Amino acid sequence: MRPLKPTIPMSFVQNMLMGARRSLAPQNVDALVLTAGIAPTLLEQRGARVTREQFVRLYEVISLTIGDEMLGLWSRPIRAGTLKYLGLCLLDAPSVLVALYRFTRFWNLLLDDYVLQLSRKDQLVTLALTPLAGTTALTIFGHELMIKLSHGMASWLVGRELPLESVGFGFARPANFAEYAHLFPGPVRFDQGHSSVSFAEPLLRQRFHRTKAELIRFVKRAPDDWIFVTFDHGSTGRQVREFLSDKATASPTLAATATALFMSDRSLSRKLALEGVTFQKIKDEIRRDHAIERLVKTHESIDQIASLVGFDNTPAFHRAFRSWTGSTPGAYRR
């Protein structure tokens, strides 16, 4: 069975739209959202979520409509073709470390309000996005994109997800901060002096080989390959999600899941607690994401979906879905 892809909270969608809202009329922004297969009425619904495919499609339509590969989130437009030429200047670098240095130099030719700096200290390499003036307007999704692009391109160069030593953001901790654990393979901190990402230096000293043809495929799939380069990074929570994701109808118990993962019930609960989650929370997230995918992508009835995601009756599914997303399944589908 195809692995279940996690859904994306609407707060990320709202942040993605910030640049488009500066240059387009509200009705045109709604048209972009509709083109991506998202109902504009969901934008204001607390708890609403979109599928990964909808999220990527919205990125694509914004980029094409306003002619900016970074979605109008910086003071200067990042014109079509920029990411391809960025990649081309990395291909012949002798190591990932040199490639990341070139990465910073490239962006500093384009950014007016920020400087992207590479520094090395105590076997750590850090890329920091530092404002050039105190009045620089902060765009949350712009910072998130730059950190994800830095990590995504470094990981693509070596053909595997690179672990991160730390991620910092120069903005306050958002209400959906727990979602960041799904996007960044390392500890994430907020309220920092600037946004940054740090790698272990020995990892970056390795050589790599990538071709121009591979780069073109990577760019054409943007931003799917670099925004979603990872999900939960080998944690116990990820193991539980992977086990549960194709068993929504069977609704395995904590004991059955622990046995499948070769640990005791108590050990599984303790490890999940250390990661800030519970078995029931993960189970509900899996059901929610299955339900949203089926509502968006299939013509199955609400009753069928309720049964398929593990509910004995449709009213119980309605109550659960409203608690997850703030909407009924029928309204969400419409």
N, C-alpha and C positions, 0 to 999 in steps of 0.2 A: 504494500500500500504506500502511496505517496506520503511523505512526512507532512504533518500538519504545520503550516506556517503560522506564526503568531500574528494576531491582528494588532493594529496600530491605534493608539488613543487619539481622539479628535484634537486634543491639544497640540499634537505634533502637526496635524493638518493645518490648524489655525496659524501656527508659527510659520509653516511653509508658505502660506498665502500672504504674509506681510509685505513682501516686495511687490507682488502683483496688485495688492490693494493701493499701493502708492501711485501706480500708473494707469490703472483701469477703473472704469465705473463699476459700482456694486453689481449691476446686472451682468456685466461682462465677466466679473469674477465668478458669479453664480453659474454662468455658462461654462466656464472652465471646469468647475466642480462637477457639473452634470456630464460633461464630456468624459470625465474620469469615472463615471458610473456611480457618483456619490450624490445623495439627495442634499441640496443646500439647507433644507430644514434641519438636517442632522448636525450642522456646524455648531449650533447653539445648544445642543443637547448634552448635558453633562453625563459622561459615561459612554457616549456613543463611540464607536470604533469603526475602522475600515480595514479591508483586507490588504495584504501586502501588495497585491496586483493593483488595487485601486490607488494606493499610495504612490507606487512607481509611475502609474499612468498619469496621475495628477502632476507629478514632477515633470514628466515629458511634455504635457500640454502647456504648462506654464512656460517652460523653457522655450518651446517653439513659438508661442504666442507673443511673448515680449522680447524674444531674441537674446536671451541671457541664460547661460548655462548654470549660473548660480542664483537664478530666480529673482533677480532684482534686489538681492539682500545686501549688496555692497553699493557704495556711492557711485562706482563706475560699472557699467554693464560688462559682463564677461561673455564676449561674443561667441557665437557658434564656431566650433573647431578648436577652441582654447584647450580643452581637456586632451584632445588628440595630440596637439603640439607639445603640451606638457609631457605626455607620455613618451613622445619621440625623443625628447631631450634627456630622458632617463635611461633609455634602452642600452646605451653603450657604457654606462657607469661601471666602474670596476667592483663596486660593492653597493649594498643597500644604503649604507651610511652616506656614501658620495651621492647616491640618487636622491636621498632626502635633503642633502645640502642643496642640490640643484633645484629640488622641489621648492625650497624656501626662496631661492634666488628668482625663480620664475614668478612666483606669486608677488614678490616685492616689486616687480615691474608693473603689476596690474593694480595692486591695492593702494588707494590714496589715504585711507584713514588708519590703516594698521600696518605693522611690520611683522613678518613671520620670521622669528629668529631660531636658529639651531644652536644649542649649547651642550657641552659635555662636562660632566662632573661625577666623580665617584662611580665610574662605570655605568652611568646613565646618560642617555642622549634625550634631550627635551626639545620639542618644537613648541614655541610659545607665541601666541597671537597677541601682540601688545598694541594698544591704541597709541596713535601719534599725537593726539590732542585730547584734553580732558572733556571736551564737548562732543566727542565722537558718539554718535547714536549706536546703541548696542542692538543688534539683531540676533536673537537667541538661535534661530534655526541656521543663520549664517555661520555662527560659531560651531554649532553641532555639525554642520556639513563639512567645515574645514577640518575638524578633528577626525571625522569619519573618513574623509578623503585621504588624509595623511596615513591613517591606519590601513585603509582599504588598498591604496596603491602599494604600500610597502608589503602587505600580505600577498597581493597579486604578483608582485615581482618574484617572490620566492615560491609561489604556488601553494601556500598554506597560511592559515591564520596565525599571525604573530601575537604572542601574549603582550600585554601592556603592563608596565610597572605602576602607572597611575594616569588618571585623567582628571583635569581640573577645569572648572568653568568660571568665568568672570561674571556670573550672575547668581542671584539668590536661588536657593533650592526650590524647585517648582513642586506643585502639589503632586505631580505624577512622577516624582523622582525615582520610585521603584522601577519604572519602565526602563531606566537607563541601564539597569543590570542586564537587560536583554540585548543591548546594543554595543556595550564596551567591555572587552575581556580584561578587566582590571578594576581596582577601586576607583570610584568616582566621587569627587568632592566639588562642592559649590562654594559661592562667596569667596572665590580666590581673586588675587590681584589681576589675573589675566587667564585666558583659556589656554590650556596646554595639554600635551600628551607626551609621555615618557616611555622609552624602550630601554631594555638592557643592551648596553653597547656591544657585547660579544655577538648578539643575535644579528646586529646590523653590519657586522664585518664580513658576513658571508657573501659569496659571489652568486650571481643569478644569470639565467639566460632566458630572454623573452624575445619573440620575433615581432615584426611590424604587423603581420597578419593577426597574431594573438592580441596585440594592442587594439587593432580596429574592432575585433569582436568584443573586447572588454569595454570600449567606449560606446559601442552600439547598445550594449546592455545597461548602460548607465541610467540610474544610479544603483540598480539592483545588486550588482556584484560588490560595490564598496560600501553602501549603507548597511546592507544585510550580510556583511562578511562573516558574521558570527551570531550565535544565539545561545546565551547562557554558559558557553565556554567550559564544558566538562564538569560542571558543578553537580551536586546531588540532585538539585532541582531539575537540571536538564535531564538527568537519567530518568527521573520520575516522569517528566513530560514525554520523553521518547517512549517510555513503556506504556503510558496511558493514551497517547495520541491516536493509536489505531485500535483502542479498546473502549471507546466511549459507550458503545452499546452494552458491553459486558459489565462496565462500572466496577472494576476491581477494587477490593478493599485494601486498607493499609497493610494488613497482614500478607495478602497475596502479592502486593507490590514489593514489600520488604523481602519476601522469599525469592521473588524473581531477581532481585538485585543482590542476593546473597548477604543479607544482613537481617538483624532482628528488628521487630517493630520499634522498640525503644531506640535503637541505634539510628534508624531512619528518621524518626521524629526529632531526635536530638540534632542530627546533621542538618535537617531542614530548618530547624529553629535557629541554628547558627547563621544560616543564610537569610534569615528574616522572613521565611515563608512557612506555610503549613501544608500538609497533605491535602486537606479539604480545599484550600485556596487554589492549589495547582489543579486539582480535579475540576473545580468550577471554571477556571480559566480555559481548560481544555474543552469543556462542554460549551462554554461561551463562543470560543473561536470556531468550533465545529458548526455551531448553530448559525453564526454570522456567515461563514463560507457557504453553507447550504442555502440560506436565505438569498444571498447575492447571486450564486452561481447555478442554482437548480430551480426546477419548477415543482419540487416536492411540496406536498401540503404541510401546513403547520403541524397537523397531527403526526404526519410521518416524521418530520424533523424532531418533534418532541420525543418520539420513541427512539429514533436513531441516536440521539445524544444522551439517552439513558433515563428518561423520565417515564414514570408509570402512567401519568395522565397529562393531558394538555393544559389544564388550568395551573398545575404546579409549574410547568414549563413557562407559561406566561408570567407568573409571579417572579420566577427566577430571572427570566430574561429582562424584565423591567428593572429588577434590582441591579443587574449587571450593566445595563446600557441606558436606563431612563426611558425606554420605549418598549411598546409591545412588539412581538415578532411581526405581526401584520403591518403595523405602521412602518417598521424598519424596512420591510420588503418594498412597500409602496414608495 
